[in-house]
Amino acid sequence: MLPTSVQAFIDAEIAANTTDFSDLRVVYLNGTLKRSPEPSNTEALIDVSRRVFDGVGARVDLVRTVDHVIPPGVYPDMREHGWDRDDFPELYRSLIEPADIVVLATPIWLGDQSSMTRLIIERLYGWSGDLNDAGQWSYYGKVGGVLITGNEDGGKHCAAAMLYALSHIGFTIPPQADSYWVGEAGPGPSYTDDDRGASNHWTTRNTVFAAWNMLHAARRIVDVGGIPAHGNVATNWDLSDSEHPNPEYR
């Protein structure tokens, strides 16, 4: 739980906002390894970020990916590649495709992203070859950001890898679009242990900054109809190779 004074400050900024964000959609993809309803430190940091999105009236959806059957792979539907079940196509169509903002959230294990987070990045990549109405890659016009928790080093390393992946497949990354809590290096308390994480104003400030920056970027992109489609229309280039059907669209 955030300190009362910090909650009040965040709420005051929300109340002072004069921009309409109520038409925007946000989806968090939580890569925790804990199935619901087990408490998730990563979700606790998401809640800080979500306070801003909820406060301005944006629609927010939260997916704890470990609760779903999501096979590994880099194709849109892994049922077409031997798997009996794949929940990701429905998650993509119902939550990710219509979202204006996509936030990847991960715990740190062994200094790196969780296996679920890396899995989701690969599955997002599988859909990146789709085209939007302007003939651009499917994630053009969407804003991305990341949240990270752990009790060891690796926050900036994870953010760098995750933000690069989002940018590479077409997301717009606004200024300071990441935030993390790692505590002291080595074994130690996690974000929700003894309220140490929630009391860390540096992490809270950066989490709030990231939320507002994602909102501002998405508002501007949506208002101008997306990323201008001059010089980046995929259909103007044919780089396909039938002998090497690698899903490397870039």
DAJOMO-V318869 format. One record per run of one state. SS is the DSSP state (alpha for helix, beta for strand, coil for the rest). FROM is the first residue (numbers start at 1). LEN is the number of residues. If there is no record, write none. Layout:
ss->SS from->FROM len->LEN
ss->SS from->FROM len->LEN
This chain:
ss->coil from->1 len->3
ss->alpha from->4 len->13
ss->coil from->17 len->8
ss->beta from->25 len->6
ss->coil from->31 len->10
ss->alpha from->41 len->15
ss->coil from->56 len->3
ss->beta from->59 len->6
ss->alpha from->65 len->3
ss->coil from->68 len->10
ss->alpha from->78 len->4
ss->coil from->82 len->6
ss->alpha from->88 len->9
ss->coil from->97 len->4
ss->beta from->101 len->9
ss->coil from->110 len->2
ss->beta from->112 len->2
ss->coil from->114 len->1
ss->alpha from->115 len->13
ss->coil from->128 len->3
ss->beta from->131 len->1
ss->coil from->132 len->5
ss->beta from->137 len->1
ss->coil from->138 len->5
ss->beta from->143 len->7
ss->coil from->150 len->5
ss->alpha from->155 len->14
ss->coil from->169 len->3
ss->beta from->172 len->10
ss->coil from->182 len->11
ss->alpha from->193 len->3
ss->coil from->196 len->5
ss->alpha from->201 len->23
ss->coil from->224 len->10
ss->alpha from->234 len->3
ss->coil from->237 len->14
